Structure formats: structure tokens, C-alpha cells
Amino acid sequence: MIIKSANTTQYNMREYLAFIGASLLEDKKSVFVGTGLPIIATMLAQKTHAPNLLTVFEAGGIGPLLPELPISVGESRTFYRGIMATSMHDVMSLSQAGYIDYGFLGAAQIDIHGNINTTVIGNHSHPKVRLPGSGGANDVGSFSHRLIIIIANQSKRTFVTKVDFLTTPGYLDGAGARERAGLPRDTGPYRVITQLGIYDFDEITKRFRLLSLHPGITIKDVLENSSFDIILPDKIEGSPEPTIKHLKILREEIDPAGIVLGK
């Protein structure tokens, strides 16, 4: 899908999702990054508005200066000129101790309270589809102060009433549930990004709420592509759009081969 902005700049949806993800990250914070679009978004943030963003990878790389896009969170480039080359144990311990500001994950299914499934579609014993599984996603979602989730294709199959398998906790069954389960206070899903818009969660009910619509998208599009009701605030903003500079960095510096972003 090619998007044409108001200033005639063209970009595809994966480029746009990477840009939106990058725009949510703050300078001088730490982020625990998952494979694919989360890595690209983090690299874009570092190369634009957040040069002091500290990147943490599951395999033990902390604070690398990524020369180009790593294929996974465990390859050698995730240690390049880093401030520390440590272990998965130490990285998870940092997360549990509360040192990770942002967690950044993808998801195959998500429900009204932000619970994530990346394990199976269907019954766990006899699944229709077997997915990659948790990896470190449960730890990232459990202990990061703010969890950002990217779902490239919002539909009734991805926005589900109840996830087929709970891989990573969101707000479980609502307000206070994370704390009752023993998870740290004031943690949990912060933003969800799809091809249609940006979402957050209502402060009281911890249910999905629409924050902004992407270019050319309507509220009807959002509602028709969800199996649950989404809270609609009185004022809904338009999502930001990338500049030519953002797109040039994505295409020429981060993913010139188009491995994730495509050509």
C-alpha cells in the first residue's frame, strides 16, 4: 500500500509504521527492542530526535551504535560499539529491576485490554497456526514502564475479543489486574500502532481507545476492523506524517536492501 501525503511525499505502510513508532520514543530513555519494525523505529528515533536513546537487546547488547539493520535481536550487530556486551540473564534482570522505560513489540492478536498472543492461533494442543512464541516478549511486556505494540494489519482476526493464547500480559481483565497478578504498578501497554491509527488505553477501564487516525482513514474503517468496541474520544487527531528526511534515512541508511520495509 502506497500512501500519498499532503505534500505529495509517497511512502509505503511499513515505512509509515516505523516512522510512527519512532515518533513515540523519547530521548534519554531506554527501550527494549523486538525484531523487525521495532528495531527500525528505534534506529530512526536515534538518527532524528532521540540521539541519546539507549537500546537494549534480548541477547545482551546494550547501547550499540547500529551500523545497519540487524536481522534479529541476537546477531553481532546488536553489540556494535555498545556500552555493554552482557547476557540475556543480565538484560532480563535490568528489566525486572525497573530500568527499562519502553518495551517495543509486535503481535499477532491483541484484545480489548492489550493482552498479546504470539504463540498459536486456535487451540494450543491442536493449533491452526503456530507462531514464533514469546521469546523475551513476556518479560518486556511485564516489566517495561511503557509498552508500544505494532500490528501491521488491524482486522477482526487481529483485534479479538479474547486472545487464543496469552503470551504477553496487557492489562489482563482490566484496571488493577496487573498489580493483583504481582506485576509492577504503573506499567503496561502505552500505545498500539496499526495501519489505521494510534491507540491508547482508558485510564479508568484500561480498555482500547482511539487516539489518532492515519491519512485517509475514517472512524468507520477502525470500527469495522475490530471484534470489540473501541472508545472514541470527543476529539480525534490526525496522525503525524514523515518528512523527506525521515524517508531518506529509512531507505538509504537503515534498510537500503528493503529487508523489512520493502522496495
Long-range contacts (C-beta under 8 A, 24 or more apart in sequence): 1-195, 3-214, 3-215, 3-216, 5-215, 5-241, 5-242, 6-215, 6-241, 7-241, 9-241, 9-242, 9-243, 9-244, 9-247, 11-242, 11-247, 12-261, 12-262, 13-152, 13-195, 14-152, 14-260, 14-261, 14-262, 15-242, 15-247, 15-250, 15-251, 15-261, 16-214, 16-241, 16-242, 17-41, 17-150, 17-152, 17-193, 17-195, 18-44, 18-250, 18-261, 19-44, 19-240, 19-241, 19-242, 19-246, 19-250, 20-193, 20-198, 20-239, 20-240, 21-104, 21-148, 21-150, 21-193, 22-48, 22-49, 22-50, 22-246, 23-49, 23-240, 24-148, 24-190, 24-191, 24-193, 25-50, 25-53, 25-102, 25-148, 26-50, 26-53, 26-101, 26-102, 27-51, 27-52, 27-53, 28-52, 28-53, 29-53, 29-54, 29-101, 29-102, 30-54, 30-55, 30-56, 30-99, 30-100, 30-101, 30-102, 31-55, 31-56, 31-100, 31-101, 31-102, 31-103, 31-104, 32-56, 32-57, 32-58, 32-91, 32-95, 32-100, 32-102, 32-103, 32-104, 32-136, 32-140, 32-144, 33-57, 33-73, 33-104, 34-73, 34-104, 34-105, 34-106, 34-135, 34-137, 34-140, 35-71, 35-72, 35-73, 35-106, 36-106, 36-260, 37-106, 37-150, 37-152, 37-260, 38-104, 38-105, 38-106, 38-148, 38-150, 39-66, 39-69, 39-70, 39-73, 40-69, 40-250, 40-254, 40-255, 40-260, 40-261, 41-104, 41-150, 42-104, 43-69, 43-254, 44-246, 44-249, 44-250, 44-254, 47-249, 47-253, 47-254, 48-245, 48-246, 48-249, 56-91, 56-94, 56-95, 56-100, 57-91, 58-88, 58-91, 58-135, 58-136, 59-88, 59-91, 60-84, 60-85, 60-86, 60-87, 60-88, 60-90, 60-91, 61-85, 62-86, 62-91, 68-253, 68-254, 68-256, 69-254, 69-255, 69-257, 69-259, 69-260, 71-259, 73-135, 73-136, 88-136, 91-136, 92-136, 92-139, 95-139, 95-140, 95-143, 95-144, 96-139, 96-143, 98-143, 98-145, 98-184, 100-140, 100-143, 100-144, 100-145, 101-144, 101-145, 101-146, 102-144, 102-145, 102-146, 102-147, 102-148, 102-190, 103-140, 103-141, 103-143, 103-144, 103-146, 103-147, 103-148, 104-140, 104-147, 104-148, 104-150, 105-137, 105-140, 105-141, 105-147, 105-148, 105-149, 105-150, 105-168, 106-149, 106-150, 106-151, 106-152, 107-149, 107-150, 107-151, 107-158, 107-168, 108-158, 109-157, 109-158, 109-160, 109-163, 109-164, 110-149, 110-151, 110-158, 110-159, 110-160, 110-163, 110-170, 110-192, 111-159, 111-160, 111-161, 111-162, 111-163, 111-170, 111-228, 112-161, 112-207, 112-208, 112-228, 112-229, 113-170, 113-171, 113-172, 113-173, 113-174, 113-177, 113-201, 113-206, 113-207, 113-208, 114-147, 114-149, 114-170, 114-171, 114-188, 114-189, 114-192, 114-201, 114-206, 114-208, 115-163, 115-166, 115-168, 115-169, 115-170, 115-171, 115-172, 116-141, 116-149, 116-163, 116-166, 116-167, 116-168, 116-169, 116-170, 117-163, 117-164, 117-165, 117-166, 117-167, 118-167, 118-168, 119-164, 119-165, 119-167, 120-164, 120-165, 121-164, 122-164, 123-164, 124-164, 124-165, 127-164, 133-167, 134-167, 134-168, 137-167, 137-168, 138-167, 138-168, 138-169, 140-168, 141-168, 141-169, 141-170, 141-188, 141-189, 142-168, 142-169, 142-183, 142-187, 143-183, 143-184, 143-187, 144-187, 145-186, 145-187, 146-187, 146-190, 146-191, 147-187, 147-188, 147-189, 147-190, 148-190, 148-191, 148-192, 148-193, 149-189, 149-191, 149-192, 149-193, 150-192, 150-193, 150-194, 151-192, 151-193, 151-194, 152-194, 152-195, 153-194, 153-195, 154-194, 154-195, 154-196, 154-222, 154-225, 154-226, 155-225, 156-225, 156-226, 156-227, 158-194, 159-208, 159-225, 159-226, 159-227, 159-228, 160-227, 160-228, 161-227, 161-228, 170-206, 171-201, 171-206, 174-205, 174-206, 174-207, 175-204, 175-205, 175-206, 177-206, 196-221, 196-222, 196-225, 197-222, 197-239, 198-239, 199-230, 202-231, 205-231, 207-231, 209-233, 210-236, 211-236, 211-237, 212-236, 212-237, 212-238, 212-239, 213-237, 213-238, 213-239, 214-238, 214-239, 215-239, 215-241
